[in-house]
């Protein structure tokens, strides 16, 4: 009877150690996944920023893609903004 209890305790200790090792491995994997997720989150943010920049560039260039026209539109916009600021200062 005592030998059976000893074997049961040994099995319980072995099962505990196996579960403990599994928990440690899962925590390490979770940490790696969180780091990877953060990297992907930063990549998504960067790609979103690049997409927004491309959309803005396309909006300025228009369908013709003429950089001179875009530059003149930007200059007109800057003049309009300067005029608005000067009107607000009055």
C-alpha positions, 0 to 999 in steps of 0.5 A: 500500500505504501509503495502504491502511494509512493508510485502515485506521488512519483507519477504526480510529481512527473506530471507536474514537472511535465506541465511546468515545462509545457507552461514555460515553453508556452510562455516563451512562445507567447513572448515571441508571438507578441514580439512578432506581432509588434513587428507586424504592427509597425510594418502595417503602420509604415505601409499605411503611411506609405499608402497615404503618401502615395494617395496624396502624391496622386492627388497633387499630380492628378491623372496627367502625372505632370509634376509642374502642374502639381507644383503650381497647385501646391504654390497656389495652395500655399498662397491661399493659406498665407492669405488666410493667415494674414486675414486672421491676424487682422 
